């Protein structure tokens, strides 16, 4: 069976739609955020825009795994700064 290079971490106990995408081997590395849009766009991948304070959203992924793998492959990771 294929093991994903990422893992999903629920962002908040109150937000049941969103997950942080973390590196499987180093949980300090984050590949941003995916969330389930309740409309027609399904899963959305979110990453920062080069402009400070802005984000980009890419809708239309069939599931969170595909959105997370997109971020893993095409986004630059950032250190979360959170304790392990």
URUR-V14996 format. One record per helix or strand of 3 or more residues. SS is the DSSP state (hx for helix, st for strand). FROM is the first residue (numbers start at 0). TO is the last residue. If there is no record, write none. Layout:
ss | from | to
SS | FROM | TO
SS | FROM | TO
//
This chain:
ss | from | to
st | 5 | 9
st | 17 | 22
st | 28 | 35
st | 42 | 47
st | 54 | 60
hx | 63 | 73
//
